[in-house]
Structure formats: C-alpha cells, structure tokens
Amino acid sequence: MNTIQKLTELFTRFPGIGPRQAGRFVYFLLSSSHSYRSELIRLIGSLKDETKICTLCSRFHSNHADTCSLCVDKNRDSSLLMLVEKDVDLDNIERAKGYSGYYFVVGGTVPILDKNPEESIRVKELEKAVTGRIQEGLKEIILAFSINPEGENTTQFIHRVLEPLIFEHDIKVSTLGRGLSTGSELEYSDSETIKNALKNRV
Ligand SMILES: [Zn+2]
C-alpha cells in the first residue's frame, strides 16, 4: 500500500466516511498549503494531551480545570439535566439554543439483548452526576436519545438504573420522543426540530 492508499484507508475509519470521500480528503491535503497541514498535524498530535473528560458531565473539553465551561456556568437552569449519547449530540443541542439546563454524556447506547449493559454506557458516572445535581435542585431528567430501537433500549435501561433516585427525590423523567420522527438522530437534526422536540417533550 502506498501513502495515498494508507491515508485513504485511515480516513474510511472516520464515522460516516466512505472510500470515495476518504480519497477526496487525501487529494485535498495534497493540494493544501504546508501551514495548513502543519497545523492539522500539530492539533491531531496534541488532541489527547490537551483534552480531558469533564468530571461532572463526561464530555470532552480543553479547559485546564477538571470541569467544562458548561458545568460551571451558574446561569444555567439547575432544575434540568439532559442525558445524551455522545458529544456531538450535546454540541448540536447547544447550537439550537433552546435548552439552558445541564447535560450528561452517557458515552454510547445499550444494544438490544446486551448482556452487560452497564459496560456500554457510563453508569457509575451517571449515578454520581444525578446525585450531585439533585443537591443543586434537579427536578427533571430529559432522556435525549435517538428514536430507534437502540435509543429506546437505552432509555429503558437508564430508567431502571435511575429509578431509586427518581422515586426518592420525586424527579420527573421526560423524553424527546414525539418531537423527533422515528429513526431520526439528534446529531443530524436541525435547530428548529430540536427546539420543537424540547418544547413538546413527554
Ligand atoms: Zn461538564
């Protein structure tokens, strides 16, 4: 395999990237400036060292502190906690500007018939985050997972995990269910759809 083929193969491992797009990336890099490529190499090289997982919401961030800027923002609504599958979902919801509460990134979904669901998502961190938010006045948990069988399964599993806490502290649990159409993924939903889904949560 030559360098072009090797790099193309590496790009095909990116989410949603097929061989044709991967090839376009490689040719784009070949025609780009030296400074662009250097900056790209530098940022990729330092990405892991300069990024941490927030100790409160489990999202990636590049603050020097242990917690991200969202979690320490006191102007946000502490009665709301939204659970999302991954960082890009959180970014997309923030972009829609219809939500002012806090978040937790569960880090995946629970596949149907999964024998060890507690290993598919961040269960311990989630329980800790919810317990912490309860002390700050949490009233509602919004489960914002994609509307597909795996998303539904994740919703049900998290419901079971959090049941004792929800029951003891009388916390409402809602989903974006009816606002998003079946099969829709938060990652690809536009701002209006997300805002409506939030407004019409059940
Ligand atoms: Zn955070």
Boltz pocket constraint, residues with backbone or C-beta under 6 A from the ligand:
constraints:
  - pocket:
      binder: B
      contacts: [[A, 54], [A, 55], [A, 56], [A, 57], [A, 58], [A, 59], [A, 67], [A, 68], [A, 69], [A, 70], [A, 71], [A, 103]]
      max_distance: 6.0
